[in-house]
């Protein structure tokens, strides 16, 4: 059996776990005991940190891809629509 050689980003897994933990805290606070909301002071900032870092990484990757593409605004636009006639 071959090993999987593909690299997996740990930040996505940790971000998913932060979302799951946040959902559990909100659900338990709503259903069982409002004291669970105190844990949200830790889970919300943790989730926001991971979301912000993940988006920065994503924008860096997309920025590199966008720079390699041709600028669409440089192309000439040719209209194939027929002129509109006045029907009065």
C-alpha positions as CSV (number, residue, x, y, z in Angstrom):
1,X,0.0,0.0,0.0
2,X,1.3,3.4,-1.0
3,X,1.5,6.4,1.4
4,X,-0.4,9.6,0.6
5,X,2.3,12.1,-0.4
6,X,-0.1,15.1,-0.7
7,X,0.4,17.8,1.9
8,X,-2.6,18.8,3.9
9,X,-2.9,22.2,5.5
10,X,-3.5,21.9,9.2
11,X,-5.1,25.4,9.5
12,X,-8.2,24.2,7.6
13,X,-8.7,21.3,10.0
14,X,-8.2,23.5,13.1
15,X,-10.6,26.1,11.6
16,X,-13.2,23.4,11.1
17,X,-12.7,22.2,14.7
18,X,-13.1,25.8,15.9
19,X,-16.4,26.2,14.0
20,X,-17.6,22.9,15.4
21,X,-16.6,23.8,19.0
22,X,-18.3,27.2,18.6
23,X,-21.5,25.5,17.4
24,X,-21.4,23.1,20.3
25,X,-21.0,26.0,22.8
26,X,-23.9,27.9,21.3
27,X,-26.1,24.9,21.2
28,X,-25.3,23.9,24.8
29,X,-25.8,27.5,26.0
30,X,-29.2,27.6,24.4
31,X,-30.4,24.2,25.4
32,X,-28.9,23.2,28.7
33,X,-27.2,26.0,30.6
34,X,-26.4,29.6,29.9
35,X,-23.0,29.2,31.6
36,X,-21.7,27.6,28.4
37,X,-21.8,31.1,26.9
38,X,-18.7,32.0,29.0
39,X,-16.7,29.6,26.9
40,X,-17.7,31.6,23.8
41,X,-15.3,34.3,25.0
42,X,-12.5,31.9,24.0
43,X,-14.1,30.2,21.0
44,X,-15.2,33.2,19.1
45,X,-11.8,35.0,19.0
46,X,-10.2,31.7,18.2
47,X,-12.5,31.1,15.3
48,X,-12.0,34.7,14.0
49,X,-8.2,34.3,14.1
50,X,-8.4,31.2,12.0
51,X,-10.8,32.7,9.6
52,X,-8.7,35.8,9.1
53,X,-5.5,33.8,8.6
54,X,-7.2,31.4,6.2
55,X,-8.6,34.2,4.1
56,X,-5.2,35.9,3.9
57,X,-3.7,32.6,2.7
58,X,-6.5,32.2,0.2
59,X,-6.1,35.8,-1.1
60,X,-2.3,35.3,-1.5
61,X,-2.9,32.1,-3.6
62,X,-5.6,33.8,-5.7
63,X,-3.5,36.9,-6.2
64,X,-0.7,34.8,-7.7
65,X,-3.1,33.1,-10.0
66,X,-4.8,36.4,-11.1
67,X,-1.5,38.0,-12.0
68,X,-0.7,35.2,-14.5
69,X,-4.0,35.8,-16.4
70,X,-4.5,38.2,-19.3
71,X,-6.4,41.4,-18.3
72,X,-9.9,41.1,-19.7
73,X,-10.3,44.9,-20.1
74,X,-7.5,44.9,-22.7
75,X,-9.7,43.0,-25.2
76,X,-11.7,44.8,-27.8
77,X,-15.5,44.4,-27.4
78,X,-17.4,43.7,-30.6
79,X,-21.2,44.2,-30.4
80,X,-23.3,41.8,-32.5
81,X,-26.7,43.3,-31.5
82,X,-28.8,44.8,-34.2
83,X,-29.8,48.5,-33.8
84,X,-33.1,49.1,-32.1
85,X,-35.8,50.7,-34.3
86,X,-38.3,53.3,-33.1
87,X,-41.8,51.7,-33.4
88,X,-43.8,54.9,-33.2
